[in-house]
């Protein structure tokens, strides 16, 4: 069996719910300061159209709408509970087939041609890509990026639903760049009826697919066939493999930003130290929760004499606009960063934006002592920063 399970190191990135829907996480992606109500309204309306009330944290789409109406900045965080659910909602929002309670794989549930109460067809929902440097076993979870760096390796995980529960013992297939269909691997016996944090780790290791990490543009088609011969819907991932100085495994370029006291702070000031980049927006609810955790964590590092620094990079203020020094200081005071974490104004230079997979906060990036990017992710997961830093300190 190929490496369908990469091991415990994945728990670093799966231990908590991560939110990575682009528009609702940030309000919107067009730099307007409209608070994101339009995006969230559209999100909730589409949830209702897709019949995905059962896949979101709100009990119904109407509950999601009420969250949008009262707290636009936290709406998706309240609605989407985990990676599998988020992928399912993303698939539906993009116009994909959700096939709720039917056994056909091509329609949109508006005139189903089946009479079965339980679907016999396994359904692939959204997919996530895990990325790591070629020389490392520390993985980052991402939505499907358009580019994979030449210094990165990748592992693709489809989320799925199988009402008949026949996937275990089935087969995984793929075709790369229009080539022949290849049987990739058996579907492990522990796979159940829907994706969860265990069987979510069943997928395609690109290092096992000849040519998948070669430079150039690629098209990967993939599907499952369950143990009784039913074929799932096909999914397609278009991507490019190219050199990238912002990918995992690249050395982060030096930068200089202004802190809460008006001082210039550069990445080069922290040579030979592990650096945690905490990119955030003042309006972001989960950013505040993470900020509180980071204050405690930084105090622990100082007490232990660890060569670790945490840098806060504020991207937007409460209105979605530019940041001033008083707002940087307010954040420090509100979240216990005084004397612990420099807070830098990134609302003009947008240093962090070059490293994003999508505009969503908080954005975390952790560099080793040589300032090589070892891991990055969008969203708040309690304990993730500590786990990654602990791992790096053992290297």
N, C-alpha and C positions, 0 to 999 in steps of 0.2 A: 504493500500500500504506500502511495506517495505521501508526502508530508501534508496531510489534510488537517493535522492538528500541530500547531507550531510550539506549543508548550506554555508553561506558566507565565512567561514573560508577557504574553498578551493580556494577562490580568491587570497589568499596569494601565492599559488603555480601555479595559472593559469593566473596571470595577464600579463605575458610576454612569449615570445617564449623561450623555453628551448631546448638546443641541447644536445643530449645524444647518438648519434651513436658512438660506441666505437672507431673504428680505425680512422675514418676521423676526429673525434674531437681531437685526440691526435697525429695524424700522423700515428702511428701504436701502437701495444701493445707488441712488441717483444724487446723493449729496444734498438733497433737500431736507429741510428741518420740519417736515410735516408730522413728525411723531409716529409715522408708520401706520396710521389708522387705515388707510386705503389697502395697504398690503395685508394687514391682519384681517380686515373685512373680507377681502378676496380669498384669503386662506380659509376662513371659516365657512364661507359660502361654498367653496370647492369641496371642503370636507363633507358638507351636507350632500352635495351632488354625487360624491363618490361612495356615500354610505359607509364612511369610515369612523363613525362615532365610537364603535367598539375598539378602535385602534388608538384612540387618543385619551389623554388623561381626563379630559372632561367627559362626562357620561354621554353627552350627545353633542352634535354640532351646535345646537342652540346654547349649550353651556360654554362652548368655545367662543361663540359670538359674544356672550356676556363678558367673558374675560377680555376679549378684544376691546369691548366698549369701555371697560373700567380701567384697564391697565395694558395699554398697547405694547409697552416695552417688554413685558414679561409674558405676553400672550402665548407664544409658541413654547416657551419654557414650561408653562402650565399645561399645554395641550399634549406635547410630545414627551413621552416618558422614557423611551430608550431608543437605541440605535435601530433596532428592527422596526419599531413602530414608525420612527422618523423616515426610514427608507420606504415603508409602505405608503405613507402619506406623500412623500416626495414623488414616488412613482405615479401616484394618482394625480397629483397636482400638475405633473408634466404632461398629462394627457394619456398616460399609459393605461393598460387594461388592468382592472382590478378584479373582475370576474367573481364578485361576491356571490356565493351560493349558487354557482352554476358549473357545468362541466365542459363548457366550450372555452377556447383560449383566444378567440379573436374578437368577441363583441364587447360591448361596454355595459352589459346588463340591462339594456333597454329592448327587450324582446328576446329573451333567452330561448334556446331551442332544446332545452332539456326538461325532463320531468323528475329527475332524481332529487331527493332531499339532501343527499350528500354527494359532493363532487368526487369523481374518481380520478380527476386530472390534477397532478401536482402543479402548483403555481409559483413561479419565481417572481418575487416582488422587486424591491430595489436591490442595489449592490453597494458594497463598500470596498474600498481599497486600503490595505495596510501597506505602509512603505517603511523601509529601513535602509540604512547605508549598507553597501555590499559587504563591508567588513564588520558588521555589528548585528546583534540580535535584540535590538530595542526598536519596537515597531510603533508607528503612528497610524491612527485611524483617520481616514479622510473620505469625503464624498469622492466620486470618480473624477480625478483631475484630468485636465486636457493634456498635461505633460508629465512624464516620468523622467527624472534626471538620469543621466548615464551612470551616475554613481549610486543609484538606488536599485533595490530589488523590491518586488511587489507581490502581494498575495490578494486575490480577489475573492470576496465572500458574498454570494447571493443570499438574501433573506428569502424565505419561502413559506408557503402554506400548503398543507396536504391533508385535506379533510378525511381522506380514506386511510391515512397513516401507513402508506405502503412504500415510502421512500427508502427506508432502511433496507440495505441489500441490493438497491438499484445501482445504476451506473451514471457517471458524469461524462459529458461529451463537450468537445469544443471544435471550432474551425478557425484558424488564424489566417487573415488576409486572403480570404476566398479559397483557401486550400481545402484538402479533403477533411472529412469529419474524423476526429480522432477520439477513441475511448480513453478518457483521462484516468479514471479511478473508480473504485467501488464506493458507494455511499455507506459510511460506517453504520454498524448495528445500533449505536446509541442515538442515532438521529430519531427525533420524534415527529410530531405532526406540524409543529410550527417552529420557527427559529427562536432560539434562546441563547443565553451566554455560553452554553456548551456546544450545541450543534451549529451555532453561528460560525464556529471555527472550521467548517467544512467548505472548501473552496479550491481555487486554482493558484498554485504556486508558479509564478511566471518563469522561475529558473528551471522548471520542469517542462516548459513549453518551448521547443526549439524556435528561436527567432523572435520570441515575444519581447525581449529586452534589447533587440538590435536597434541601432539608431534609425530613425525614420518614422513614418506614420503607419499606424496599424489599425486593424479591425478584428476584434475578437468576438465571435459568436459562441454562445454556450447554452446548454440546456441539460436537464436531467431526464432519465427514464427510470420509473419506479420498478419495484421488484416484480410487478405483474405485467410490465410492458407498456404502461401509459407514459406518453411523452409530455413533458412540461412545455410551456411556452418558451420560445427562444428569446434571449436577451443579447444585446450588442453593445460593446464598449469600443468607442473610437478614441484613440490616444496617439500621442507622439512621444518617442524617446529622443531626448536631445540634451546637450550640455546645458547645465543650469547652475548659476552661482547662488541661487536661493533654495535649492533642493536640500533634502536631508543628506548629510555627508559633505556638504560644501562648508567652507569657512565663512562665517558671517563677516561682511565688510564692516570696517570701522565706521562709526557715526558719532556725531556730537549734537547733543540737545541741551536745552536750558532747563534747570531744575526749579524747584519751588522757591529757592532763595535767589534766583537769577544767576546762578553759577553754571558754567559750561561743564557738561559731563560727557565723557567719551567712553566707548566700549574699551578702547585701549587702556584706560585707567585701571582695568581689572584683569591684567595679564596673569596667566596661570591660575585663574579662579574659574570655577563653574559659575555660569551666569544664567539666571532665570529671567526671561523677558516676559513681563505681564502686560500685554496690550489690552486696553479696556476703554470703555466710554463711561462718563459720569452717570449717564441715565440708566445704565445696565444693572438690573437687579442682581443677577448672578455674579457680576463683577464685584459688587460690594461684598457678597458672601465669600468669594474667593479672597478678596483683600484682607478680610478678618483672619482667615486661615493663614495667609502668607505672613502676616505680622507675627503670629505665634511661631511659625516655622523659622523665620529669620532670627528671632530671639534665641531659638534653640541652636541654630548654627553659630551665632556669636558666642553663646555660652560654651559651646563645645570647641571653639577655635577652628571651625571648618572653613576651608577656602571656598566659600559660596557667597554669591551676592545676588540679590533680587532687585531688578530695576522695573519700576512702574512706568509705562508709556501711555499717557492719556491722549486718546485720539479725538474725542469730542466731549463737549460739556453737556449739561442737562438739556439744552435746546437742540443738540446736534450740530452746534457751531464751534467756533474756535475757542481755545482754552486760554485763560489768563492765570497769572501766578497765584491769585487768591483762590482760584478753584483747585489748583494743585495742592495748596496748603490746606484747604478745607478737607480734601480727600485724606490727606495724611492725618489730620486731627480726628476725623470721623472713624478711621479704620485702624488707628493705633500704629501708624508707620513712623512716628517721630523718632529720629535717631536710628532707624532701622533700614528703611527702604527709600532711596532717592526716587522722587517722582518727577518725571520728565514730560515736557510739553511736546507731543508728537502731532499736534493738530495742523501744523504747517508743512513740516518736512515729510510726514507720513512714512517714516522709516519702516514700520512694521508691515505696511500694505504690500510691499514687494514680496513678502514671504507668505501672505495669505493664500489659502485655497479658495476662500470665499469671504465676503465681508460679514463676519459674525464675531461677537464678543462673549466672554473674554477670549483672547487669542494668546496661547502659551507657546513659548519656544525655549528650549533648554539647550545650552551650549556646554560642551565639555571644557576642560581647562585650556585647550588649544583654540577655543572658540569655534570648534566645528559643530554644526547644527546636528544634534543627535535625535531630537524628537520635537514635534510641534503638533498642536491640535487646537480646534475651536470648541469652546464650551467649558463649563465648570464641572469638574468631577472631584469630589472631596477625596483628599489623600493622594491624588495623582502626582502632583509636583514632588511631594516627599518621596514617593516610591521611585520616581525616575532619578532624583538626585541621589538617593541612597544607592541605587544601582550604579550610577556613574562614579560615586566615591569609592566603589570597590574595584574599579578598573585601574 
